[in-house]
Amino acid sequence: MLVTVGRIGRAHGIKGEVGLEVRTDEPDRRFADGATVVTESKVPRTLTIEASRWHSGRLLVKFAGVPDRTAAEQLRNLVVLAEIDADERPEDPEEYYDRELIGLAVRTSDGVEAGEVIDVVHLPSQDLLEIRRPAGNAVLVPLVEALVPEINVDKQYVVVADRPGLLDPEGAEVVPTEPDAD
């Protein structure tokens, strides 16, 4: 199965290196020397990582067959995908691939069916589960242990804390932001 692992950025230097916008939690594994990725383009292209290194907090990658800056610029903005075995799991048991979470049933702490996970949204500060509620609307729930205390991939469910307004925005407590004028 092909999974998005990054997007190629601008060229770095004159020897064909590119900056890479990483979209995987395992960049050292996905962009190891000798690994291959496939471009998401009209004519997909398989690229072999010749070398990769971290520089000032950014991953720089040198692909085989990309000898200079001009060739590297031709790759700019291409999304890259890696072949991942469908049974593969992250090394950390507390981590999950998006594909493992999408489709899981959602229950409240009391066992009440609350919907289905339809997407995982990645933000700089935290990840969110997008949940389709039984009524058809969707809500976003921060993927933090206090709000999602249990994930059971084998039994195909997640437990979401039943806090006012979390799953039912209409049930949110409204707190005035301005003091009442006397």
N, C-alpha and C positions, 0 to 999 in steps of 0.2 A: 504494500500500500504506500502511495506517495503522500508525504506530509510536508507542508511548508516549513522551512527551517530558516529562511532569511531572504533579504532583498539586497541586491548588489547596489552599492553607492558609488560615489565618485572615485576616480583613479587616485592612487597615492604614489607619488614619485614617478619615475620614468621607466621602471623595470616591469610594469604590468601588474602591480599589486592594486587591489581595490579595497575600499572600506566596505564592511558588510553590516547591514542592520540585522541583528540577530533576532530570530523569532523562535528560538528553542531554548529550553532550560539546560540543554546539554551541548553547548557550542564546541567544547573541546573534543567531544566524541563525534559530532556530526561533521566537523571541519578539520578532522585529523589528517595528517599527511597521507595521501593515497586514497582517501575517501572520494566517492563520486556523488555529485548532485546533478539534477536535471533542471533546465530552465523552463519556466512556464511561459511559453511564447508560441507564435504561430507555427514555427518549426522548432520543436524542442531540441535542445542541445545538451549532451552529457558533458559535464566538466569534471575533471579530476583535480583535486587539491594537491598542488605541488608542495606548498608550504603555507602555514598560517601562524600568526603571532598577534599578541596583544600589544597595542601601542597607544598610550595615553587614554586607556579605557575603551578603546575601539578595536574591534577585530579586523585585522588586515589579512587578506587572502591572496595568494598567488596561484592562479590556475595554470595547469600544463597547457601549452599551445597558445598562451597569451603573453607574447614576448615584450610588449612595450605599452606605453601610456595610451597610444592611439587604439590598440586592440582592446585595452581595458575599458576605455570610454564607450566602446560598442556594447558592453555588457551592462552599462548603467541602467538602473531601475528594473532589471529583470528579477523576478521572484524565483528563488531556487527551492527545489523540493528534494527530499531524501527518501530513499526506499527504506521502509521500516516494516519489519515482520509484524503481522497483525497480533501476534501473541506477546510481543515485546512489552516489557514494563519498565518504568523508570527505575533507576538504581535505588532511590530513596522510597521506602514504602509509604511515606506520607505524601507523595506526589502522584499525580495522575495525568495521563494524556487527555486532551480535550475529547477525543473520540471515545474514551472510556466513560466520560460523564454524560455526553449527549445521549438522550434517550432514556436516562434513568428516571424511574418514578420518584416523585417527591412526596414525603410524608411529613406531618408535623411531629413534634415530640410526643404528642398524645396518640399517634398512629393514624390520624385522619389523612386520607389521600388529598394532596394539595396541588397536583399537576405533574408536569414532566419537564426535565431539563432539555431546552432546545438549542442552547448555545453557551459558550464560555467566552466572556468579553474580557480582554486583557487591557488593563489600564496601567499607567506608570506606578500608581500607588498600590493597587491591589487588583485581583481578578474578581469578576462577578459571574454568578450563574444567572442565565436568562431562563426564566421558568414560565411555561405556558400554563395558566390556571385553568381549572375545569370550565370556567365561564368563557374561555377563549382569549382573555386579555393576557398580557405578558408583564412580568415584574422582574426586577433585577435585585439579586440578593448577594451581598458581599461574601466571597468565599473565604470566610474566617471561621475558626473553630467555635467561637461564641455563638455564631448564627447558623453554622452548618456543622453540628457536633459529630455527625456520623456519615460516612460514605461507605457503602457496601457494594462494590462492583460485582462480586460474585452473585449476590442476591438481587442485583439490579435496582437499588434504591439509595436515596439520600434522605437524611433527616434534616429538616429546617426548623429552627426555633420559632415558636409561635408568639412573636412579639407584636404588639399593636402597631398596625400600619405596615409591617414587613411584607406579608403576603396579600394583605387587603388594604390598599391605600385609603379606601373610604373609612377604614377603622382607625386611622391614625389619630393620635391625640394632637390637637391643635393648641399650640402654646403662643399666646400673643407676643409679638416682638416689640411692641411699643407699650409703655405704661398707659393705663387709663387716665384720661385727663379729668381731674375733679373740678 
